[in-house]
């Protein structure tokens, strides 16, 4: 919302919003709408810290006796450290007037934070781990890694395109058409490998794995196809903000479900350890 509304510099300084005030003030040079959108973004960030701290407290109070307590504690602490890293990156992003490198880093750091939060949830709730064959496990790793690479290409496309968060912000000096098609090609490879993973599971795995993990693969494939369609639609329609926003949301869903595949499919020795 900050980037698509052009509110990236609604609070033109950091850690204050404007000089002498941590919140927007009447009469500042930036519009009140942009200022409050950016300020709201900063407030929501602190809510995430509160939730991360609450998770750590819960682990110490309720889960100390679990065999994987140290792993749970580490995952919760990493969430807090990741948040602090995001705060610093957010400040750098504002102080550098939305330099595309810092903006990109701000989003990229979100990906391991999401992965860590999912891993923590997966363990705390004792979500099922499916024992698979080495070929399935290795191909799942490839799909997950490629998902991350696809999102990195998407970040470069966004950093090259028009939605910088401010009309005067710098952009990457790349050809937009070229990086867009490179991103699209990586999506095609990802979808192809996801189909290959589904076929490998259907041919070689047990009936239970075919049913449970096969369904997860199909969900990931469906979301990826939908995300690809939205991406193409935004490209041919000139990148309207609403569709770009839907594409950003879709990127998050793709990463969530891609990482769930990695969390769920494990080799026999990994299942025993977990």
C-alpha positions as a Markdown table, in Angstrom:
| # | Residue | x | y | z |
|---|---|---|---|---|
| 1 | Unk | 0.0 | 0.0 | 0.0 |
| 2 | Unk | 2.9 | 2.4 | 0.8 |
| 3 | Unk | 4.6 | 1.8 | -2.5 |
| 4 | Unk | 1.5 | 1.7 | -4.7 |
| 5 | Unk | 0.0 | 4.9 | -3.2 |
| 6 | Unk | 3.3 | 6.8 | -3.6 |
| 7 | Unk | 3.4 | 7.2 | 0.2 |
| 8 | Unk | 7.0 | 5.9 | 0.6 |
| 9 | Unk | 8.2 | 9.3 | 1.8 |
| 10 | Unk | 5.0 | 10.3 | 3.6 |
| 11 | Unk | 7.3 | 10.4 | 6.6 |
| 12 | Unk | 10.4 | 11.9 | 5.1 |
| 13 | Unk | 12.8 | 11.1 | 7.9 |
| 14 | Unk | 13.5 | 8.3 | 10.4 |
| 15 | Unk | 13.1 | 7.3 | 13.2 |
| 16 | Unk | 10.9 | 10.4 | 13.5 |
| 17 | Unk | 8.1 | 11.0 | 10.9 |
| 18 | Unk | 9.1 | 14.6 | 10.5 |
| 19 | Unk | 11.7 | 16.6 | 12.3 |
| 20 | Unk | 10.5 | 17.0 | 15.9 |
| 21 | Unk | 7.6 | 14.6 | 15.8 |
| 22 | Unk | 7.3 | 10.8 | 15.6 |
| 23 | Unk | 3.9 | 11.1 | 13.9 |
| 24 | Unk | 2.5 | 13.2 | 11.0 |
| 25 | Unk | 1.8 | 16.8 | 11.7 |
| 26 | Unk | -0.6 | 19.2 | 10.1 |
| 27 | Unk | 1.2 | 21.5 | 7.6 |
| 28 | Unk | 4.0 | 19.2 | 6.7 |
| 29 | Unk | 5.1 | 19.3 | 3.0 |
| 30 | Unk | 3.9 | 15.7 | 2.3 |
| 31 | Unk | 0.1 | 15.1 | 2.0 |
| 32 | Unk | -1.7 | 13.9 | 5.1 |
| 33 | Unk | -2.9 | 10.8 | 3.3 |
| 34 | Unk | 0.6 | 9.7 | 2.4 |
| 35 | Unk | 2.0 | 10.6 | 5.8 |
| 36 | Unk | -0.6 | 8.5 | 7.7 |
| 37 | Unk | -0.2 | 5.6 | 5.3 |
| 38 | Unk | 3.5 | 5.5 | 6.0 |
| 39 | Unk | 3.0 | 6.1 | 9.7 |
| 40 | Unk | 0.4 | 3.3 | 9.8 |
| 41 | Unk | 3.0 | 1.0 | 8.2 |
| 42 | Unk | 5.5 | 1.8 | 10.9 |
| 43 | Unk | 2.9 | 1.1 | 13.6 |
| 44 | Unk | 2.0 | -2.3 | 12.2 |
| 45 | Unk | 5.6 | -3.2 | 12.2 |
| 46 | Unk | 5.7 | -2.8 | 16.0 |
| 47 | Unk | 2.7 | -5.0 | 16.3 |
| 48 | Unk | 4.7 | -7.7 | 14.6 |
| 49 | Unk | 7.4 | -7.3 | 17.2 |
| 50 | Unk | 4.8 | -7.7 | 20.0 |
| 51 | Unk | 3.6 | -10.9 | 18.5 |
| 52 | Unk | 7.1 | -12.2 | 18.1 |
| 53 | Unk | 7.9 | -11.4 | 21.7 |
| 54 | Unk | 4.6 | -13.1 | 22.8 |
| 55 | Unk | 5.6 | -16.2 | 20.9 |
| 56 | Unk | 9.0 | -16.3 | 22.7 |
| 57 | Unk | 7.3 | -15.9 | 26.1 |
| 58 | Unk | 4.8 | -18.7 | 25.2 |
| 59 | Unk | 7.6 | -21.0 | 24.3 |
| 60 | Unk | 9.5 | -20.4 | 27.6 |
| 61 | Unk | 6.3 | -20.7 | 29.7 |
| 62 | Unk | 4.5 | -23.6 | 28.0 |
| 63 | Unk | 7.0 | -25.6 | 25.8 |
| 64 | Unk | 10.2 | -25.7 | 27.9 |
| 65 | Unk | 9.8 | -29.4 | 28.5 |
| 66 | Unk | 9.6 | -30.3 | 24.8 |
| 67 | Unk | 12.5 | -32.1 | 23.2 |
| 68 | Unk | 12.7 | -29.5 | 20.5 |
| 69 | Unk | 12.6 | -26.5 | 22.9 |
| 70 | Unk | 16.0 | -25.2 | 21.8 |
| 71 | Unk | 14.9 | -25.2 | 18.2 |
| 72 | Unk | 11.6 | -23.5 | 19.0 |
| 73 | Unk | 13.5 | -20.9 | 21.1 |
| 74 | Unk | 15.9 | -20.2 | 18.2 |
| 75 | Unk | 13.2 | -19.8 | 15.7 |
| 76 | Unk | 11.4 | -17.3 | 17.9 |
| 77 | Unk | 14.5 | -15.3 | 18.6 |
| 78 | Unk | 15.3 | -15.2 | 14.9 |
| 79 | Unk | 11.9 | -13.7 | 14.3 |
| 80 | Unk | 12.7 | -10.9 | 16.7 |
| 81 | Unk | 16.2 | -10.3 | 15.2 |
| 82 | Unk | 14.7 | -10.3 | 11.8 |
| 83 | Unk | 12.2 | -7.7 | 12.8 |
| 84 | Unk | 15.0 | -5.5 | 14.2 |
| 85 | Unk | 16.8 | -5.9 | 10.9 |
| 86 | Unk | 13.6 | -4.8 | 9.0 |
| 87 | Unk | 13.4 | -1.7 | 11.2 |
| 88 | Unk | 17.0 | -0.8 | 10.3 |
| 89 | Unk | 16.4 | -1.5 | 6.6 |
| 90 | Unk | 13.2 | 0.5 | 6.7 |
| 91 | Unk | 15.1 | 3.5 | 8.2 |
| 92 | Unk | 17.8 | 3.2 | 5.6 |
| 93 | Unk | 15.2 | 3.0 | 2.9 |
| 94 | Unk | 13.6 | 6.3 | 4.0 |
| 95 | Unk | 17.0 | 8.0 | 4.6 |
| 96 | Unk | 18.2 | 7.0 | 1.1 |
| 97 | Unk | 15.0 | 8.3 | -0.4 |
| 98 | Unk | 13.7 | 4.9 | -1.5 |
| 99 | Unk | 16.9 | 3.6 | -3.1 |
| 100 | Unk | 15.8 | 0.5 | -5.0 |
| 101 | Unk | 18.6 | -1.6 | -3.4 |
| 102 | Unk | 17.4 | -0.9 | 0.1 |
| 103 | Unk | 13.7 | -1.3 | -0.9 |
| 104 | Unk | 14.5 | -4.7 | -2.5 |
| 105 | Unk | 16.5 | -5.8 | 0.6 |
| 106 | Unk | 13.5 | -4.8 | 2.7 |
| 107 | Unk | 11.3 | -7.2 | 0.8 |
| 108 | Unk | 13.8 | -10.0 | 0.5 |
| 109 | Unk | 14.4 | -10.1 | 4.2 |
| 110 | Unk | 10.7 | -10.7 | 4.6 |
| 111 | Unk | 11.0 | -14.1 | 2.8 |
| 112 | Unk | 13.2 | -15.8 | 5.5 |
| 113 | Unk | 11.0 | -14.2 | 8.2 |
| 114 | Unk | 8.0 | -15.8 | 6.6 |
| 115 | Unk | 9.8 | -19.1 | 6.3 |
| 116 | Unk | 10.9 | -19.0 | 9.9 |
| 117 | Unk | 7.4 | -18.1 | 11.1 |
| 118 | Unk | 6.0 | -21.0 | 9.2 |
| 119 | Unk | 8.7 | -23.4 | 10.5 |
| 120 | Unk | 7.9 | -22.3 | 14.1 |
| 121 | Unk | 4.1 | -22.7 | 13.6 |
| 122 | Unk | 4.8 | -26.1 | 11.9 |
| 123 | Unk | 6.7 | -27.3 | 15.0 |
| 124 | Unk | 4.5 | -25.8 | 17.7 |
| 125 | Unk | 1.3 | -27.2 | 16.2 |
| 126 | Unk | 3.0 | -30.6 | 15.4 |
| 127 | Unk | 2.0 | -30.4 | 11.8 |
| 128 | Unk | 2.5 | -33.7 | 9.9 |
| 129 | Unk | 5.8 | -34.5 | 8.3 |
| 130 | Unk | 5.6 | -36.8 | 5.3 |
| 131 | Unk | 8.3 | -39.4 | 4.7 |
| 132 | Unk | 9.2 | -39.4 | 1.0 |
| 133 | Unk | 11.8 | -40.9 | -1.3 |
| 134 | Unk | 15.1 | -39.1 | -2.0 |
| 135 | Unk | 14.0 | -38.1 | -5.5 |
| 136 | Unk | 10.9 | -36.5 | -4.2 |
| 137 | Unk | 12.8 | -34.7 | -1.4 |
| 138 | Unk | 15.5 | -33.4 | -3.8 |
| 139 | Unk | 13.0 | -32.2 | -6.3 |
| 140 | Unk | 11.0 | -30.5 | -3.6 |
| 141 | Unk | 14.2 | -28.6 | -2.6 |
| 142 | Unk | 14.7 | -27.6 | -6.2 |
| 143 | Unk | 11.2 | -26.3 | -6.4 |
| 144 | Unk | 11.5 | -24.3 | -3.2 |
| 145 | Unk | 14.8 | -22.8 | -4.2 |
| 146 | Unk | 13.5 | -21.9 | -7.6 |
| 147 | Unk | 10.5 | -20.2 | -5.9 |
| 148 | Unk | 12.9 | -18.0 | -4.0 |
| 149 | Unk | 14.8 | -17.2 | -7.2 |
| 150 | Unk | 11.6 | -16.4 | -9.0 |
| 151 | Unk | 10.7 | -13.9 | -6.3 |
| 152 | Unk | 14.1 | -12.3 | -6.5 |
| 153 | Unk | 13.6 | -11.7 | -10.2 |
| 154 | Unk | 10.2 | -10.2 | -9.3 |
| 155 | Unk | 11.9 | -7.9 | -6.9 |
| 156 | Unk | 14.2 | -6.7 | -9.7 |
| 157 | Unk | 11.2 | -6.1 | -12.0 |
| 158 | Unk | 9.4 | -4.1 | -9.3 |
| 159 | Unk | 12.5 | -2.1 | -8.7 |
| 160 | Unk | 12.7 | -1.3 | -12.4 |
| 161 | Unk | 9.1 | -0.5 | -12.8 |
| 162 | Unk | 7.1 | 2.7 | -12.0 |
| 163 | Unk | 5.8 | 1.8 | -8.5 |
| 164 | Unk | 8.7 | 3.1 | -6.4 |
| 165 | Unk | 6.7 | 4.6 | -3.5 |
| 166 | Unk | 7.5 | 8.1 | -4.7 |
| 167 | Unk | 7.5 | 9.8 | -8.1 |
| 168 | Unk | 11.2 | 11.0 | -7.7 |
| 169 | Unk | 12.7 | 7.8 | -6.3 |
| 170 | Unk | 15.5 | 6.1 | -8.2 |
| 171 | Unk | 14.9 | 2.9 | -10.2 |
| 172 | Unk | 17.1 | 0.1 | -11.4 |
| 173 | Unk | 18.7 | 1.0 | -14.7 |
| 174 | Unk | 17.5 | -2.1 | -16.4 |
| 175 | Unk | 15.3 | -2.6 | -19.5 |
| 176 | Unk | 11.9 | -3.2 | -18.0 |
| 177 | Unk | 10.7 | -5.5 | -20.8 |
| 178 | Unk | 13.9 | -7.6 | -20.6 |
| 179 | Unk | 13.7 | -8.2 | -16.8 |
| 180 | Unk | 10.0 | -8.8 | -17.0 |
| 181 | Unk | 10.5 | -11.6 | -19.6 |
| 182 | Unk | 13.4 | -13.0 | -17.6 |
| 183 | Unk | 11.0 | -13.2 | -14.6 |
| 184 | Unk | 8.3 | -14.8 | -16.7 |
| 185 | Unk | 10.7 | -17.4 | -18.1 |
| 186 | Unk | 11.7 | -18.4 | -14.5 |
| 187 | Unk | 8.0 | -18.8 | -13.7 |
| 188 | Unk | 7.6 | -21.1 | -16.6 |
| 189 | Unk | 10.5 | -23.2 | -15.4 |
| 190 | Unk | 9.1 | -23.3 | -11.9 |
| 191 | Unk | 5.7 | -24.4 | -13.1 |
| 192 | Unk | 7.3 | -27.1 | -15.2 |
| 193 | Unk | 9.3 | -28.5 | -12.3 |
| 194 | Unk | 6.2 | -28.4 | -10.1 |
| 195 | Unk | 4.4 | -30.5 | -12.6 |
| 196 | Unk | 7.4 | -32.9 | -12.7 |
| 197 | Unk | 7.3 | -33.1 | -8.9 |
| 198 | Unk | 3.7 | -34.0 | -9.0 |
| 199 | Unk | 4.3 | -36.7 | -11.6 |
| 200 | Unk | 7.2 | -38.2 | -9.6 |
| 201 | Unk | 5.0 | -38.4 | -6.5 |
| 202 | Unk | 2.2 | -40.0 | -8.4 |
| 203 | Unk | 4.5 | -42.6 | -10.0 |
| 204 | Unk | 6.8 | -43.5 | -7.1 |
| 205 | Unk | 5.3 | -42.7 | -3.7 |
| 206 | Unk | 2.9 | -44.6 | -1.4 |
| 207 | Unk | -0.8 | -44.0 | -1.7 |
| 208 | Unk | -0.8 | -41.9 | 1.5 |
| 209 | Unk | 2.0 | -39.6 | 0.2 |
| 210 | Unk | 0.3 | -39.4 | -3.2 |
| 211 | Unk | -2.9 | -38.2 | -1.5 |
| 212 | Unk | -1.5 | -35.8 | 1.1 |
| 213 | Unk | 1.6 | -34.4 | -0.6 |
| 214 | Unk | 0.0 | -34.6 | -4.1 |
| 215 | Unk | -2.8 | -32.3 | -2.9 |
| 216 | Unk | -0.3 | -29.8 | -1.5 |
| 217 | Unk | 1.6 | -29.8 | -4.8 |
| 218 | Unk | -1.6 | -29.1 | -6.7 |
| 219 | Unk | -2.5 | -26.2 | -4.4 |
| 220 | Unk | 1.0 | -24.7 | -4.9 |
| 221 | Unk | 0.7 | -25.2 | -8.7 |
| 222 | Unk | -2.8 | -23.6 | -8.7 |
| 223 | Unk | -1.5 | -20.6 | -6.8 |
| 224 | Unk | 1.5 | -20.3 | -9.0 |
| 225 | Unk | -0.6 | -20.4 | -12.2 |
| 226 | Unk | -2.9 | -17.8 | -10.8 |
| 227 | Unk | 0.0 | -15.6 | -9.9 |
| 228 | Unk | 1.5 | -16.0 | -13.4 |
| 229 | Unk | -1.8 | -15.0 | -14.9 |
| 230 | Unk | -2.0 | -11.9 | -12.7 |
| 231 | Unk | 1.6 | -11.0 | -13.6 |
| 232 | Unk | 0.9 | -11.2 | -17.3 |
| 233 | Unk | -2.3 | -9.2 | -16.8 |
| 234 | Unk | -0.5 | -6.4 | -15.0 |
| 235 | Unk | 2.1 | -6.3 | -17.8 |
| 236 | Unk | -0.3 | -6.0 | -20.7 |
| 237 | Unk | -2.5 | -3.5 | -18.9 |
| 238 | Unk | 0.3 | -1.1 | -18.0 |
| 239 | Unk | 0.9 | -2.0 | -14.4 |
| 240 | Unk | -2.3 | -0.6 | -12.7 |
| 241 | Unk | -1.7 | -0.3 | -8.9 |
| 242 | Unk | -4.6 | -2.5 | -7.9 |
| 243 | Unk | -3.4 | -5.5 | -10.1 |
| 244 | Unk | 0.2 | -4.9 | -9.0 |
| 245 | Unk | -1.0 | -5.1 | -5.4 |
| 246 | Unk | -2.7 | -8.4 | -6.1 |
| 247 | Unk | 0.5 | -9.6 | -7.6 |
| 248 | Unk | 2.4 | -8.7 | -4.5 |
| 249 | Unk | -0.1 | -10.6 | -2.3 |
| 250 | Unk | 0.2 | -13.5 | -4.7 |
| 251 | Unk | 3.9 | -13.6 | -4.3 |
| 252 | Unk | 3.5 | -14.0 | -0.6 |
| 253 | Unk | 1.1 | -16.8 | -1.0 |
| 254 | Unk | 3.4 | -18.6 | -3.5 |
| 255 | Unk | 6.3 | -18.4 | -1.0 |
| 256 | Unk | 4.1 | -19.6 | 1.9 |
| 257 | Unk | 2.9 | -22.7 | 0.0 |
| 258 | Unk | 6.3 | -23.3 | -1.6 |
| 259 | Unk | 7.9 | -23.3 | 1.8 |
| 260 | Unk | 5.2 | -25.6 | 3.2 |
| 261 | Unk | 6.2 | -28.2 | 0.6 |
| 262 | Unk | 9.8 | -28.0 | 2.0 |
| 263 | Unk | 8.6 | -28.3 | 5.6 |
| 264 | Unk | 6.4 | -31.3 | 4.9 |
| 265 | Unk | 8.4 | -33.6 | 2.6 |
| 266 | Unk | 11.3 | -35.2 | 4.5 |
| 267 | Unk | 13.6 | -38.2 | 4.2 |
| 268 | Unk | 13.3 | -41.1 | 6.7 |
| 269 | Unk | 16.3 | -39.9 | 8.8 |
| 270 | Unk | 14.9 | -36.4 | 8.9 |
| 271 | Unk | 11.5 | -37.7 | 10.1 |
| 272 | Unk | 13.2 | -39.6 | 12.9 |
| 273 | Unk | 15.2 | -36.5 | 14.0 |
| 274 | Unk | 12.2 | -34.2 | 14.0 |
